[in-house]
Amino acid sequence: MPAQPMPAVDLDYLQRVLLEMLAIPSPTGFTDTLVRYVAERLDELGVPYELTRRGTLRATLKGRQASPDRAIAVHLDTIGACVREIKANGRLSLAPVGCWSSRFAEGSRVSLFTDHTVLRGSVLPLLASGHAFNTQVDELPVSWDNVELRLDANIDNAADAAALGIAVGDVVAFDPLPEFSDSGHISSRHLDDKAGVAALLAAIKMHQESGLALPIDCHPLFTVTEEIGSGAAGALPWDVSEFVGIDIAPVAEGQNSAERQVSIAMQDSGGPYDYHLSRHLLRLAERSGLNVRRDVFRYYHSDAQSAVTAGHDIRTALLAFGCDATHGYERTHIDSLRDLSQLLFAYLHSDPVFASDAAPAEASLATFAQQLEGDAQMANDTLVPPLTEVLGKQR
């Protein structure tokens, strides 16, 4: 952590890049334009990067130590849909891209991208008119099989749709409908994870303008397949020992997250995050005067999880901005994004959690981590009978 006071977050920059990114459709599999946008922002900030074949951006912020280094990941891809079937009446059945409910798709305005053009339309339930179907509208089950895409084109049958170049697999992007309120609330689809991207870019801007040196190299990662599970799986060519994911914290009954704060996830559907790295972030937040929350996400995966699943021997943690109605019409608050940028800046400038992570695998406990002091670790409620007593009963 730098000795001088933390610089202010450029909130105008954060909100501008967020709004510009929300205007760029980027459902998984259709992210090239947004990749180019973020690459341009990195160029403006003077941050070098490289591109993988599929479009993951791997940037580098140089530190005094090159290896082992750390990575911070956000994802550019969002949920969306694709054409599953062209129906006899010319309307389109949809398959979801990413994991989300058709309940949040109903009534949405969308863009359909054919191989050659863009068409506008609306996603509607199969029984869309109360005047025609009365209470049957309310009885229709929530399912992707019970919605369809009505395009704003002269289409009366499947042949008309085919004549316009519409085909199975065409990408469907849902309008974000962003609104920035005077209260500081930000409402929009696809804040997951474009709000996280904006916060990371703002933190990088803070660092670049601070003139301060980093203790170790850090690699900001901008992945493109997080919503379908692969995410950062193939994105770590360096000797990364610490990996921090940035994503969305669901604000709902039974959760401990809040819209105006940052959450540190202790566990998600992939299991616990690294004990030591998570508590390192908690201590940094406390020193920086940031009131963060701990939470557990039950139905959730992240870039950090995908990196571990791919076999990387890394410590992982997850920072998340508070957000209501995740994967629906989402809402967060500028306070959460500001504090997320500040915590990221503090983490960038912090020392490694363990200097011993620089060593290769050892056959010794000399430098291995310890979560609690020895006596406390062994003082638990599970009382083990003496070995002599156990052996005596077996005779």
C-alpha positions in Angstrom: 0.0 0.0 0.0 1.5 3.4 -0.9 2.5 5.7 2.0 0.8 8.7 0.5 -3.0 9.1 0.5 -4.9 7.1 -2.0 -5.7 9.1 -5.1 -9.3 9.8 -5.9 -11.2 7.7 -8.4 -12.1 9.5 -11.6 -15.8 8.8 -11.4 -16.5 10.7 -14.6 -14.1 8.4 -16.5 -15.6 5.3 -14.8 -19.2 6.2 -15.7 -18.3 7.3 -19.2 -16.5 4.0 -20.1 -19.3 2.0 -18.5 -22.0 3.8 -20.6 -19.9 3.4 -23.7 -19.4 -0.4 -23.0 -23.1 -0.9 -22.3 -23.8 0.5 -25.8 -21.7 -2.3 -27.4 -23.5 -5.7 -27.6 -21.3 -8.5 -26.3 -23.1 -11.7 -25.6 -20.7 -14.6 -25.3 -19.4 -15.5 -28.7 -19.9 -12.0 -30.0 -17.4 -9.9 -28.1 -14.9 -8.7 -30.8 -16.2 -5.1 -30.9 -16.0 -4.7 -27.1 -12.5 -6.3 -27.1 -11.4 -3.6 -29.5 -13.0 -0.9 -27.3 -11.1 -2.0 -24.2 -7.9 -2.4 -26.1 -8.2 1.2 -27.2 -8.7 2.3 -23.5 -5.6 0.4 -22.5 -3.7 2.1 -25.4 -4.8 5.5 -24.0 -3.6 4.5 -20.5 -0.2 3.4 -21.9 -0.7 -0.2 -20.8 0.8 -3.0 -23.0 -1.3 -6.0 -23.7 -1.6 -9.1 -25.9 -4.5 -10.9 -27.4 -5.3 -14.6 -27.4 -6.8 -16.3 -30.4 -10.4 -16.0 -29.1 -9.9 -12.4 -27.9 -9.0 -12.5 -24.2 -6.9 -9.3 -23.4 -3.9 -10.0 -21.3 -2.4 -6.7 -20.1 0.8 -6.1 -18.0 1.5 -3.6 -15.3 5.2 -3.9 -14.5 6.4 -4.1 -10.9 9.8 -4.4 -9.1 9.4 -8.2 -9.1 8.5 -10.1 -12.3 7.7 -13.5 -10.9 5.6 -14.9 -9.3 3.1 -12.3 -10.3 -0.6 -11.6 -9.8 -3.6 -11.4 -12.1 -6.9 -9.5 -11.8 -9.7 -10.7 -14.1 -13.0 -9.2 -15.4 -15.2 -10.5 -18.2 -16.4 -8.7 -21.3 -19.1 -11.2 -22.3 -22.7 -11.0 -21.2 -25.8 -13.2 -21.2 -27.8 -13.2 -24.4 -29.5 -15.6 -26.8 -29.3 -17.2 -30.2 -31.9 -18.3 -32.8 -32.8 -22.0 -32.1 -35.6 -22.4 -34.7 -37.4 -20.4 -37.4 -41.0 -21.2 -36.9 -43.7 -21.7 -39.6 -45.2 -18.3 -38.8 -41.8 -16.6 -39.2 -41.2 -16.0 -35.6 -38.1 -17.3 -33.9 -37.5 -19.7 -31.0 -34.5 -18.8 -28.8 -31.9 -20.6 -26.9 -30.2 -18.7 -24.0 -26.5 -17.9 -24.0 -25.4 -18.1 -20.5 -27.5 -19.2 -17.5 -30.6 -17.0 -17.1 -34.3 -17.1 -16.9 -36.7 -16.3 -19.8 -38.7 -14.4 -17.2 -36.2 -11.5 -17.7 -36.3 -11.8 -21.5 -40.0 -11.3 -21.9 -40.8 -7.8 -23.2 -37.2 -7.0 -24.1 -36.2 -5.1 -27.1 -33.3 -6.8 -28.9 -31.0 -6.7 -31.9 -30.6 -9.8 -34.1 -27.3 -10.0 -36.0 -27.5 -12.0 -39.2 -24.4 -12.7 -41.2 -25.0 -9.5 -43.2 -27.3 -7.1 -41.3 -29.0 -6.1 -38.0 -32.7 -6.5 -37.4 -34.7 -5.1 -34.4 -37.4 -6.9 -32.5 -39.1 -7.9 -29.3 -39.1 -11.0 -27.2 -42.7 -12.0 -26.3 -44.5 -14.8 -24.5 -46.3 -17.1 -26.9 -49.6 -15.8 -25.4 -48.8 -12.1 -25.6 -52.2 -10.4 -25.8 -54.6 -10.2 -22.9 -57.4 -9.2 -25.2 -57.0 -12.5 -27.1 -56.1 -14.9 -24.3 -57.4 -13.3 -21.1 -56.1 -15.1 -18.0 -54.2 -17.7 -20.1 -51.5 -15.2 -20.4 -50.8 -15.5 -16.6 -51.0 -19.3 -16.7 -48.2 -19.7 -19.3 -45.1 -21.4 -17.6 -41.8 -19.5 -17.4 -39.6 -21.2 -20.0 -37.5 -20.4 -23.1 -39.9 -22.8 -24.9 -42.7 -20.3 -24.2 -41.2 -17.1 -25.6 -40.5 -16.1 -29.2 -38.8 -13.3 -31.1 -41.0 -11.0 -33.2 -38.9 -9.1 -35.6 -39.8 -5.7 -36.9 -39.8 -6.8 -40.6 -42.4 -8.0 -43.1 -42.3 -11.6 -42.1 -45.3 -13.9 -42.4 -43.7 -17.3 -42.7 -40.4 -19.1 -42.5 -39.6 -18.4 -46.2 -39.8 -14.6 -45.5 -37.4 -15.0 -42.6 -35.0 -17.0 -44.7 -35.2 -14.4 -47.5 -33.9 -11.8 -45.0 -30.9 -13.9 -44.3 -32.1 -15.1 -40.8 -30.6 -18.4 -39.8 -30.3 -20.7 -36.9 -27.5 -19.6 -34.6 -27.9 -15.9 -35.3 -26.9 -13.8 -32.2 -29.5 -12.0 -30.2 -28.4 -9.1 -28.0 -30.7 -7.6 -25.4 -30.9 -3.8 -25.1 -29.2 -2.6 -21.8 -31.6 0.3 -21.1 -29.0 2.2 -18.9 -30.1 4.9 -16.5 -27.8 6.8 -14.2 -29.9 8.3 -11.3 -29.2 11.4 -9.3 -29.2 9.1 -6.2 -26.1 7.4 -7.5 -27.9 4.3 -8.6 -27.0 2.8 -12.0 -29.7 0.6 -13.6 -29.1 -1.5 -16.7 -28.8 -4.9 -18.1 -25.3 -6.3 -18.5 -23.7 -4.5 -15.5 -22.3 -8.1 -15.1 -19.5 -7.6 -15.8 -19.2 -4.2 -17.6 -19.4 -2.4 -14.3 -16.5 -4.5 -13.0 -14.6 -3.7 -16.2 -15.2 0.0 -15.7 -14.0 -0.2 -12.1 -10.8 -2.0 -13.1 -10.0 0.5 -15.9 -10.5 3.3 -13.4 -8.1 1.6 -10.9 -5.5 1.2 -13.7 -5.9 4.8 -14.5 -5.3 5.7 -10.9 -2.2 3.7 -10.9 -0.8 5.0 -14.1 -1.4 8.6 -13.0 0.1 8.0 -9.5 3.6 7.4 -10.7 4.0 4.8 -7.9 5.9 1.6 -8.4 4.2 -1.8 -8.0 5.8 -4.4 -5.8 5.1 -7.2 -8.3 3.9 -7.5 -11.9 0.1 -7.5 -12.3 -1.8 -8.8 -15.3 -5.3 -7.3 -15.8 -7.2 -9.9 -17.8 -10.3 -9.2 -19.8 -11.9 -12.6 -20.6 -14.7 -13.4 -23.1 -16.3 -16.7 -22.1 -17.0 -16.4 -18.4 -20.8 -16.6 -18.8 -20.5 -20.1 -20.2 -17.9 -21.3 -17.7 -14.5 -21.4 -19.4 -13.5 -17.8 -18.7 -9.9 -17.5 -17.6 -9.2 -21.3 -18.0 -6.6 -20.7 -20.7 -5.6 -17.2 -19.9 -2.6 -17.5 -17.6 0.8 -18.0 -19.4 2.7 -16.3 -16.6 3.9 -17.6 -13.2 0.8 -16.3 -11.4 0.5 -17.0 -7.7 -2.4 -14.7 -6.8 -5.6 -14.4 -8.9 -8.4 -11.9 -8.0 -11.6 -12.1 -9.9 -14.0 -9.2 -10.2 -17.7 -9.9 -10.7 -21.2 -9.2 -9.4 -22.5 -9.6 -5.9 -26.2 -10.6 -5.8 -28.2 -8.5 -3.4 -31.2 -10.5 -2.3 -32.8 -12.2 0.7 -30.4 -14.7 2.2 -27.3 -12.8 0.9 -25.1 -10.5 2.9 -24.2 -8.1 0.0 -25.4 -4.5 -0.4 -25.7 -2.3 -3.5 -23.6 0.5 -2.1 -20.7 -1.7 -0.9 -18.1 -4.2 -2.1 -18.4 -7.9 -1.2 -15.5 -10.3 -0.8 -16.8 -13.8 -1.6 -15.7 -16.4 0.8 -17.1 -19.2 -1.2 -19.2 -19.9 -4.3 -20.5 -23.0 -6.1 -16.9 -24.1 -6.7 -16.0 -24.1 -3.0 -14.1 -21.7 -0.7 -11.7 -19.1 -2.0 -8.2 -18.9 -0.7 -8.2 -18.2 3.0 -5.1 -16.0 3.1 -5.7 -14.0 -0.1 -9.3 -13.2 0.9 -8.2 -12.0 4.3 -5.4 -10.0 2.8 -8.1 -8.1 0.8 -10.2 -7.7 4.0 -7.2 -6.1 5.8 -6.5 -3.8 2.9 -10.1 -2.7 2.9 -9.9 -1.9 6.6 -6.7 0.0 6.2 -8.2 2.0 3.4 -11.3 2.9 5.3 -13.6 0.8 3.0 -16.5 -1.0 4.6 -16.7 -4.3 2.7 -18.9 -7.2 3.3 -18.3 -11.0 3.3 -20.7 -13.2 1.4 -21.2 -16.7 0.1 -22.6 -17.1 -3.4 -24.5 -20.4 -3.8 -25.4 -20.5 -7.5 -22.4 -18.8 -9.0 -19.1 -19.4 -10.8 -16.3 -17.0 -11.7 -13.1 -16.5 -13.7 -11.2 -17.4 -10.6 -13.0 -20.7 -10.3 -12.4 -21.5 -14.0 -8.7 -20.9 -13.6 -8.4 -23.3 -10.7 -10.5 -25.9 -12.5 -8.1 -25.7 -15.4 -5.3 -26.9 -13.1 -3.5 -23.6 -12.2 -1.9 -23.8 -8.7 -2.9 -20.3 -7.6 -4.4 -18.5 -4.7 -7.8 -17.1 -5.7 -10.2 -14.5 -4.3 -13.3 -12.7 -5.6 -14.2 -9.0 -5.3 -17.7 -8.1 -6.3 -19.8 -4.9 -6.6 -23.2 -5.1 -5.0 -26.0 -5.5 -7.4 -29.8 -6.1 -7.2 -31.6 -8.4 -9.7 -28.5 -10.0 -11.1 -28.9 -11.4 -14.7 -32.1 -9.4 -14.9 -32.6 -5.6 -15.0 -29.6 -5.0 -12.7 -28.9 -2.1 -10.4 -25.8 -1.1 -8.5 -24.5 2.2 -7.0 -21.6 4.4 -7.9 -20.4 4.1 -4.3 -19.8 0.4 -4.7 -17.9 0.9 -8.0 -15.8 3.7 -6.5 -14.9 1.6 -3.5 -14.1 -1.4 -5.7 -11.6 0.8 -7.7 -10.0 2.0 -4.5 -9.7 -1.6 -3.1 -8.1 -2.7 -6.4 -5.7 0.2 -6.3 -4.7 -0.8 -2.7 -4.3 -4.4 -3.8 -2.1 -3.5 -6.8 0.3 -1.7 -4.4 0.3 -4.3 -1.7 3.1 -6.8 -1.1 2.6 -10.4 -2.1 0.5 -12.4 0.5 3.4 -14.9 0.9 6.9 -14.3 -0.3 7.4 -18.1 -0.1 5.1 -18.5 -3.1 8.1 -17.6 -5.2 9.7 -20.9 -4.3 8.9 -24.1 -6.2 7.0 -26.9 -4.5 8.9 -28.0 -1.4 9.0 -31.2 0.7 9.1 -29.1 3.8 6.6 -27.3 6.1 9.1 -24.6 6.9 7.5 -21.9 4.8 4.0 -23.3 4.5 1.1 -21.1 5.5 -0.7 -21.4 8.8 -4.3 -20.3 9.2 -4.3 -20.4 13.0 -1.7 -20.8 15.7 -0.8 -24.4 16.4 -2.6 -24.7 19.8 -5.7 -22.9 18.5 -5.8 -25.0 15.4 -5.8 -28.2 17.4 -8.2 -27.0 20.1 -11.5 -28.1 18.5 -14.7 -29.7 19.7 -14.0 -33.1 18.2 -12.4 -35.0 21.0 -10.2 -37.9 19.9 -9.8 -40.8 22.4 -6.3 -41.9 23.3 -4.8 -44.3 20.9 -4.2 -46.9 23.7 -7.9 -46.9 24.5 -8.8 -47.5 20.8 -6.3 -50.3 20.4 -7.4 -51.9 23.7 -11.0 -52.2 22.5 -9.8 -53.9 19.3 -8.0 -56.7 21.2 
